[in-house]
């Protein structure tokens, strides 16, 4: 046996010295308490020098001195290695030892890939920096199993005094640890050099490659241990949560009684895809997608109720690779979690099915959901059969255990999204692969959450757990959204519809999986969205209105155009009367709307029904519309359609726009005609799918159709069978109360069906804001007085062909102080920005949050803080809960907390953020130049500065302190008075200080378990002071 001691000299530097078991017999205590071990005071000083212990002769054992003969043993040492001249202790290793063979493979790789003629130091430097997963698997296996045995000591810690480690002289892993600990202590390794023209001889070459290998292992070992220390929640054995679980398990060795029920194939036969509870679960919490299976061995082990147990009993290989660990992570987070929650055994063969790629296996998301539903149903039956007055204590305790397990699993998913703490990334999986796997596991866990909520909803722990998971910006929710978005893009959806921003704005992350399973609707050609991007869908925008031509009902049709009397229309509009039209089979008659029941048509021009009164429409189109109207209002079959009732003359068009609210409010019915809805929606389909199709329709993308849907007395949609009253079908028509909370547990008194997998009133509507708003709100008749935040929510993901039309298209929804005539009077090339400026000036009181949220902004003096369009502003940016600012011609007058930098910060191109457009800056917390610290992400892409690199000297926010618990929204600004911003802020009184808005920002606290301290001095923020400002 060998003993290696590492200590700190009087001057603070580390040194190492080694002893063999012979020295121990002379009185040296060799206890090992981990990384921080004090040297025993009885250790003789004569044993603290280097190189005096007897060496092991070849062919002998250091403990017994029994000779070994035959080729099955090798004698190795670190003698002669650069910087380790005294590490000459010989280890005797069997030549068939698995770790020795891996070590030999590593040496052969170095000799093959790194030639010594000429010696390539840059290549070796690259080797040291290479991620472990990019090296041959032999490197990863050895580093992995060594890290399992011992964590690399942090020799820079002030707590470290001395380390003493015992080594088995027949262990290959101990041999490597012996050398690595010495390298860690001395840090004397350096690349060898040779005079020009000389080459290494065989002996030098042997020493060279062993030296490189030792340094490589040491570097990778320390890096691996650093990653392990960053893992807090992972199911792997080195995480803090696993360590705590194992401690608790040792304190309570009996533990829970293992379950006896084993799920078999009969379950899948009994609980089919169209089982009512399966339909219900899928509607409420999504359809789990298939989970990639990496080949772990799940079956053949005892039942485990915790992650730590599950991993511990399966992670016993002496050659555990990084890929093995990744496979075990997937197994633990899927099958292990399901078994622990349900207390049932699930054979992996029951869930494994072929994947899309040849030879690939996946865990079937559909089968997981069916097994979960089977357990859910079983528990419900058991609960109902209890005698009255039964004690619920055991049931509630079980619920608390399940919540703790799920909380850890959810935290582990979040943690897996951090590269340094990711078991999957550590094994060499690409970032996109990690996102796919984390997202798939997250979607599997979502129905588990829902079932657990329904079974233990009375527990406060369950309610808190569900509330904490509702944040769509949690990493695991984002991973699920990215997975769904990527699959939709591959399936051919519009890049904008399949973008993160769009999906997170419309659909709950858990329900995106239902949307993924729907094929996209192709209107004309598979590449019709080729010009769209993640920022906008341009397919529905009519770029050249002059070249626009209406389409016939059938491409082969060549019928003539028909139009109403322009004079009759103009006359009624001039009198302030809404004109409507009726088709008698030959001509269009113009009628006054008062006293005439009519249907108002809501459509998008991209469907080919756009035009003006002067141009008219193809007769076949008018005949089709009239036929639809007749099914709703047989007599007089009158209707209003902008393409026939709004002339192109500017003055007359303004009158028609001002009458738009009355047009839709006074209509007996509003009929939505959308090609995508008509082709994809049917009364015979699931209403969940129908609502998804409406949510993804062109009608939901246009700003003009918003108020048309909101103001309707009755809102009908054209389905494949004809007009359908959707609100009547889903039970929200004439609703006077807010919609029930969508988290309401399953009502066992109601029977799900294929068309209605949940009670109609519980069908999700957040992805169709118009229908949700109509079901839960009533517009005030006095100008409707819709709060700006609500208007922004309703406008999400909508657009207009002409930006200046946005405020006109929702004129009905503006509060009373906004004069539509003033907006209509503004024209010119910059009408869109000038109208938005006028709108905010008329509004006067605006949210303090507008400068803090990332969005496109106006480029007008005094208004660079304001949104460029309401449709692109986040709804939260308009919140008035934290007070209001006053909008003036000079800027936004408001009170903010202002934190000034000690010195001006000049942003450079080096600050460009890698993951998104904008600037990234690391700043120190007030009072410290080195930490704690924050990451500051500035949204510069949509600022007002173009390619100019601005200067900032302050941050404004609504937070008095920068929290260490979460993110702080802020705005980077520059004081207009020069470099004395801090003194002015400190002295400010009633007179507002003038600041120029630079960019919105997000301040993230740095996790020191993940981030290392950067070199150099950081920009330092002073503590925030509440100050009156004028933001320009």
SULNORUR-V819333 format. One record per backbone hydrogen bond with DSSP energy under -1.0 kcal/mol. NH is the residue of the N-H (numbers start at 0). CO is the residue of the C=O. If there is no record, write none. Layout:
nh	co
NH	CO
NH	CO
//
This chain:
nh	co
1	166
2	18
3	164
4	16
5	162
6	14
8	12
11	8
14	6
16	4
18	2
20	0
23	19
24	20
25	22
26	23
36	161
42	39
46	43
47	44
59	56
64	60
67	58
73	92
75	90
80	77
83	80
86	83
87	85
90	75
91	168
92	73
94	71
96	93
100	96
101	97
102	98
103	99
104	100
105	101
106	102
107	103
108	104
109	105
110	106
111	107
112	108
113	109
123	119
124	120
125	121
126	122
127	123
128	124
129	125
133	130
134	131
138	135
139	135
140	136
141	137
142	138
143	139
144	140
145	141
146	142
147	143
148	144
149	145
154	152
156	153
159	156
162	5
164	3
166	1
170	167
174	170
175	171
176	172
177	173
178	174
179	175
180	176
181	177
182	178
183	179
184	180
185	181
186	182
197	194
204	200
205	201
206	202
207	203
208	204
209	205
210	206
211	207
212	208
213	209
214	210
215	211
216	212
217	213
218	214
219	215
220	216
221	217
222	218
223	219
224	220
225	221
226	222
227	223
228	224
229	225
230	227
238	235
239	230
240	231
242	238
243	239
244	240
245	241
246	242
247	243
248	244
249	245
250	246
251	247
262	344
266	263
268	264
269	265
270	266
274	271
278	274
279	275
280	276
281	277
282	278
283	279
284	280
285	281
290	362
292	360
309	305
310	306
311	307
312	308
314	310
315	313
324	320
325	321
326	322
327	323
328	324
329	325
330	326
331	327
332	328
335	330
336	331
337	333
338	334
339	335
340	336
341	337
342	338
344	260
349	346
350	347
351	347
352	361
354	359
359	356
361	352
362	290
363	350
367	363
368	364
369	365
370	366
371	367
372	368
373	369
374	370
375	371
376	372
377	373
378	374
379	375
380	376
381	377
382	378
383	379
384	380
385	382
389	386
395	391
396	392
397	393
398	394
399	395
400	396
401	397
402	398
403	399
404	400
405	401
406	402
407	403
408	404
409	405
410	406
411	407
412	408
413	409
414	410
415	411
416	413
417	414
420	417
421	418
425	421
427	424
428	423
433	429
434	430
435	431
436	432
437	433
438	434
439	435
440	436
441	437
442	438
443	439
444	440
445	441
448	444
449	445
450	446
451	447
452	448
453	449
454	450
455	451
458	455
462	458
463	459
464	460
465	461
466	462
467	463
468	464
469	466
473	470
477	473
478	474
479	475
480	476
481	477
482	478
483	479
484	480
485	481
486	482
487	483
488	484
489	485
490	486
491	488
492	487
497	493
498	495
502	498
503	499
504	500
505	501
506	502
510	507
514	510
515	511
517	514
527	524
529	526
531	528
532	535
540	537
542	540
550	607
556	553
561	616
568	564
569	565
570	566
571	567
572	568
573	569
574	570
575	572
576	571
579	590
580	638
581	588
583	586
588	581
590	579
592	577
595	592
598	637
599	668
600	639
601	670
606	603
607	604
615	611
616	561
618	559
621	617
622	618
623	619
624	620
625	621
626	622
627	623
628	624
629	625
630	626
631	628
632	628
638	580
639	598
643	640
644	640
645	641
652	648
653	649
654	650
655	651
656	652
657	653
658	654
659	656
662	658
663	659
664	660
665	661
667	597
668	597
669	713
670	599
671	715
672	601
677	673
678	674
679	675
680	676
684	681
686	754
689	685
690	686
691	687
692	688
693	689
694	690
695	691
696	693
700	697
702	798
705	702
708	704
709	705
710	706
715	669
716	723
717	671
718	721
719	680
723	716
725	723
728	724
729	725
731	726
732	726
734	731
743	740
749	746
752	755
761	758
762	759
767	764
771	767
772	768
773	769
774	770
775	771
776	772
779	783
782	780
784	782
790	786
791	787
792	788
793	789
794	790
797	794
798	700
804	801
805	802
808	804
810	807
812	809
813	810
817	814
822	818
823	819
824	820
825	822
830	827
833	829
834	830
835	831
836	832
837	833
838	834
839	835
840	836
841	837
842	838
843	839
844	842
845	884
851	848
857	865
861	1031
862	859
863	1031
865	862
867	855
872	869
876	873
877	874
878	875
882	879
884	845
885	892
886	843
887	890
891	1030
892	885
893	1028
895	1026
896	956
897	1024
898	954
900	952
901	1019
904	951
906	949
910	907
911	908
912	917
918	937
919	910
920	935
922	933
923	1018
924	931
927	924
933	922
934	1003
935	920
936	1001
937	918
938	999
939	937
942	939
947	944
951	904
952	972
953	972
954	898
955	970
956	896
967	1002
969	1000
970	955
971	998
972	953
973	995
975	993
977	974
983	979
984	980
985	981
986	982
992	1027
994	1029
995	973
997	971
998	971
1000	969
1001	936
1002	967
1003	934
1005	932
1009	1006
1010	1006
1020	923
1021	899
1024	897
1026	895
1028	893
1029	992
1030	891
1031	994
//
